[in-house]
C-alpha cells in the first residue's frame, strides 16, 4: 500500500485494460464509490476494485492527488494513529484479497487458453477448421492446394505438417492444463462402472425372487380374483339383460296404454321409466339412446289425450244445449219476459256424475303439472266457444225474427232497408229488428250464455272440490300425491330453465326423476308445503280466470250487439227501452254472480245508451212542450180520468214515505202509473187533450169593452147552462187545468218512471226535470204575463180568466214539486243530493213568485179599471151641479164599477181557490177604499141633488165592497177609508 506496483511482464500489459474495464463496470453497476468501500470497517462484503498485481502482496490503491504545500490542520498525524482502524477491518480485507486473487487467476487462465486458440487459428487457415471440410471435394482441394508444380506441392506438404504440429502442440498444451481434472474424472467413471455392475447383479437376484413368489403365491390368488370379477360381470350382465327386457316390455305396454287412452296406467309406466333414466342403470346402453325422447313423446301424447278429454267434457257438450235452446225458440218464436229458461242449473245427480267423469283427467293433469296450462287453454277455448255460440245463435234467430211482422210504430220508420238483394250484413239485420223482436233475441242469447256459464261454473266448482275439499273421498290420497308430484315437477321445471318464476309460467318437464330426488333430499316439510300451496293457488287462480274470461267475452258480445243498435235505442218509447235495459241488467246480475267480478264494459255501454235515451227523450219533450205552449189558447178543459189516476197513483204514497225514503213505495207508485199508461195509448191521450183544448170556448174572450152588456149576459147564461168541468185533484184540493198543464203532468210522470227504472241516472233525470220545470215556468210567464200568446196563439187579449187558469196550473205545479222531489230523491246518491235540492228549491221558489205575480196582475187590472172610471167622475158631478137629477138609482159610474168587480169576482171564485181569491180581493178592497175616497174628497159638490147622487153612489160602492170575499175580521166587513169618508162628508144625508 506504500508504493504503486510496476508492471513486470507483457501479460500484465495485455490484461490491464480488460481488467480495468471490468472493475470499473462493476463499480458503476453497484453505484458505490471507492472511499465508501475502503472506509467501511464493518462491512462483511463490499463491492469495489483494486489495482491488479503479479505479487502476493496486497493490491495497491491508486495514487491520490498531491497534497497542497501549505500546511493543514492535522498534517502531523502518523501511521500509528490508524492502527486500531486497520486492525478492525484487516480480516474483511484479507477475505476480499483472496477472492480477488482467485478471480484474477481464473481470468488469466481463460485469457491464456483464449490466446492459444487465437494463435492456433492465426497460424492455421480457417479453411481446415470448417465442419464440412472434405479434401475429396473438388472446390475444397483446389482451395487447399492451388499449386501446379511439384515443388509447390512439396512446399504445401511441409506447411500442412507444420499446421498439424501447431494444432497438436496447442492440443497437448490444453490437455496438460486440464490433466488433473481428466484423470480425476476417469477415476470417478471407473467407480461408477463398478457400482453399476453391482446394481445389475442385485436386480437379477430380485427378479428371480419375484418370479418365485409370483409362481408359488400370487398366481393362484390373482386367478381367484379374476374369476370373482368375471362372475360379478356376468351377474351384472344378466341383470342388465333383465333390465333391457323390462324396459322393452314397459315401452310396449306404454304404447298400448297410450293407444287405449288409459292415461293413469300410462303415467305409472312413464314414472318408472323416468326413474330408471334418471338413475345410472341405463347408462351406456346404446339401444336406449332414444328412450328419453320416446318417453317425452309419450308424455306429450298423454297430456294431449288428457287435455282433449278435459275440453270435451267441459265445453263441447254444451253445443247440444245451444241447439236445443235455438230449436225451442224457433218452434214457438217467442220467450216469456220472465219465463222459464233463465235458470239453468244441474241437479245433484248430474253434478255427481260430472265430477266422477272429470276427476281422473284432473288427477292426470295434476301429476304432469299440466293443469294450469290446460286451464289457460280451456279459458281461451271457452271464450272462443262463447263468442261462436252467440254469433251462431244470432244468425239463426235473425232468419226467424226478421220475417216476423212488426207492430211497432218506431221501427216502421227506422228499420234499415235490405239494399243488396237479401244479403244484408248482420249489423243491418240487427238494426232492422223491431224492439220486441230484439228483446226476444236478447233473451235467447241470455239463455245460451247462461247455459255456457253454468257449465263453466260447474267446472270451476268441481276443480275447487278436487283441489280443496276432497277430504273423505276415495281419491283423496291420489289427489294429494298428484298435487305434491305436480308441485315438485313444476318447481323442477323452473329450476331447469335457470330462473324462478310463478307457477302460471310453468312448462311441465318431460322427466320426473328430479321429483323423487327432491322428495328424497327434500325432507324439509315446510318447503314441500309451500310448493304445494303455490301450485294449488296457481290452479285456483287459472280456474277463476277461465270463468271470468267467459263472462267478459259474453259481456263484450252483448255490448257489441247493443252498440249496433245504439242510434235506435235512444228513439224508442220508454217501455220499449226499459225492456232492453231490464234484460241487460238481469244479464249483468246473473253473469257477474257466476263470474265473481264486475263487468265494466257492458255496464258502461248500457249506461251510455241509457244516458243517450234520457237526453233524447228530454230534448223531444222540450220540443213538444214548446210546441204545445205556443199553440195553447189557455182555455179550461175537462181532465181525463187517466191523468187523475196518474196523479193519484204517483203521490198516493205520501203518507207512507213521509219522514223516510222507501224505495218500495216509489216502485208501487211507478207500477200503478204503468198500469194507467198502458190502459190507453199516450199518443191518443195527447190527441184528446188537443181536441179538448180547441173545442173549449173561452167565456170572456168576447169582452173587449166593459159596456158590452149583451155579450156579458150571454156569456153568463152559457156559463150557467154548462156543467162544471172535471178538475185535477191533489191533496184534497181541485185545480182547473189547461192542456199544457196536463201534458206537463204526463211528462213529469214519465221522468219519474225513468228515474225509478234507470237508477244509475237519477241525478241526470233530476237535472232534466229541473230543466223542463224551468222552461215551462219561463215560457208560461212570457206567453201570459208577457202577452206573448197574443202573437203565437192568436189570442185577442189576455183576460182575467187566462190569468186565473195560469195561476191554477202554476199553483198545482208548485204544490206537486215537493212530492216530485221526494220521489226523485229516493234514487239519487247522497253525494249529489245537496246541490240538486238547491236547484229544485230554487225552481219551486220561481213558481211561487210567478203565481204571486199573476195575482198581482189581477189586482193591477182591477185598479186600472177603477182609475178609468174615476177619471170620468168630475164630469158627472159637474153635470149634476148644473141640472136637476130625478133618478133615484146609483149613477152609471157606480154601476159599471160594481159590474166589473162582480164579473172579476165570479171568474176568480169559479177558478181560483178561496184563499187566493181572498188574498186578491183584500188588496182590491184596500185600493177601492183609498182611490174612491180620495177621488170623492177632491170633488166640489155644490148642489144638494149632487150630494144626494154622490151619497147613493158611495153607498152602492160600499155595498159592493162589503160583498167581496176577504179575510177581514171587521164589522161591518171590509171597513175602510171610504166608510170614514162617508161618515164625515155625508152625515146629513145619512140622517135623512
Secondary structure, DSSP 8 states (H G I E B T S, - for coil): --S-----SHHHHHHHHHHHHHHHHHHHHTT--HHHHHT-SS-SS--------SSSS-----------SS--TTTT--GGGGHHHHHHHHHHHHHHHHHHHHHHHHHHHHHHHHHHHHHHHHHS-GGGG-TT--TTSHHHHHHH----SHHHHHHHHHHHHHHHHHHHHHHHHHHHHTHHHHHHHHHHHHHHHHHHHHHHHHHHHHHHHHHHHIIIIIHHHHHHHHHHHHHHHHHHHHHHHHHHHHHHHHHHHHHHHHHTT-HHHHHHHHHHHHHHHHSSTTTT-GGGTTHHHHHHHHHHHHHHHHHHHHHIIIIITHHHHHHHHHHHHHHHS---TT-TTS-----HHHHHHHHHHHHHHHHHHHHTT-HHHHHHHHHHHHHHHHHHHHHHHHHHHHHHHTTS----HHHHHH----TTTT---HHHHHHTS-HHHHHHHHHHHHHHHHHHHHHHHHHHHHHHHHHHS-SSSTTHHHHHHHHHHHHHHHHHHHHHTTS---GGG----S--HHHHHHHHH---HHHHHHHHHHHHHHHHHHHHHHHHHHHHHHHHHHHHHHHHTHHHHTTS-HHHHHHHHHHHHHHHHHHHHHHSS--HHHHHHHHHHHHHHHHHHHHHHHHHHHHHHHH-----B---HHHHHHHHHHSTTHHHHTTS--HHHHHHHHHHHHHHHHHS-HHHHHHHHHHHHHH---TTTT--STT-HHHHHHHHHHHHHS-----EEETTEEE-B-HHHHHHHHHHHHHHHHHHH-GGGHHHHHHHHHHHHHHHHHHHIIIIIT-THHHHT--S---HHHHHHHHHHHHHHHHHHHHHHHHHTTSS-HHHHHHHHHHHHHHHHHHHHHHHHHHHHHHHHHHHHHHHHHHTHHHHHHHHHHS-----S--HHHHHHHHHHHHHHHHHHHHS-HHHHHHHHHHHHHHHHHHHHHHHHT----SHHHHHHHHHHHHHHHHHHHHS------SSTT--HHHHHHHHH-HHHHH-
